[in-house]
Amino acid sequence: MPQEEAQHQDVEQAPAGEQEQRPAASAPADLVPFVEAILFVADEPVSVERLAATLMVDQEMVEQALDILRGQCAARGVRLQRKGHRVQMVTAPETAEVVERFLGLDVTSRLSPAALETLAIVAYRQPITRAEVDAIRGVQSDSVLRTLVSRGLIEEVGRLEQAGRPILYGTTFEFLQYFGLEDLSQLPPLEPEESAPAGTPES
């Protein structure tokens, strides 16, 4: 009997041990410090799925915690930046000049008009191929796209399933940082005549 009682206690204590590893989160607000800490130490964007797995909660709870954290960051020197299902902590746009001076970064580097035009096309039309960018601009865009890739502002996000499997380009987290955006929804809306270039069907 004593042995059976000991085994019974072991069974009951196992869940308690697991519970001690789990953040005390009865509400999304309870998760905010943990989410903030993870994003602070992460050296790259973190997916919502990974946050949920780490915190041992469902993704909906993490989403709610992220919304709370985003609101709290509005009055701080950092912002919550998001692209798809990945999020990260970044410095606020208004602090850029001071932060760049502190880090000794070159603040004189600017994009050319051609690069800005190409970047805008990718941003609003992504995912998009080089041929589609060329068609919209009316000129070859190979060198400009290479420049944008080297600057980390755009990246390969896939391949088109057709002959030659052309590269599909999309913007990066660095793009959001460069323009001080929290996510792509903050891109200014296009004028009606700009939203559907000739020969390009509206999505």
C-alpha positions, 0 to 999 in steps of 0.5 A: 500500500505505501508503494502504491500511494507513492506512485499515486503521488508521483502521478499527481505531482508531474502536472504540477511540475509542468505548470511551474514551467508555464508563465502565470497567464490567466489573461493576455495581459499577463503574457505581455512581459514574457512576449516583450522579453522574448522579442527583446533578446531575439536576434531575428523576427519571431513567429507567432507560432514559436511564441505560442509554443514557448509560452505554452498558450494558444496563438490567439492569446499571443495575438491579444498580448501583441496587441496590448504590447503594441499599444504600450510601445506607442509612448516608448522608444521602441515599436512592435514591427510585424510582417506576416506571422513574424514580429520583432522589436525595433527602435521608433522611427523618430529616434533614428537620427540619434540611434544612428549617431550613437552607433556611428552609422552612415546617415547620408546613404539614400536611395536613388529615384529609380530604386525608390520607384522600383521599391514602391512597385515591389511593396505594393505589388508583392509578390512580383517578378522582375519581368512584371517590374520591368513592364510597369517601369518600362525599363530593365530593372535588373541592376536596381533589383540587385541593389535593393536585394543587397541593401536588404530591402527586398528578398526572394519570397518564392518562385513562379510556377512557369517556364524558367521559374522566375523569382518572386520578390517581396519586401523585408523587415529592413524595408519596414525599418527604413520607412518607419512602418510597423507593418505593410498596412501602414503603406499610404493608399495608392490613388485610383489611377495608380493602383492598377497600372495599364495591363495589370488587373486589379487583385 
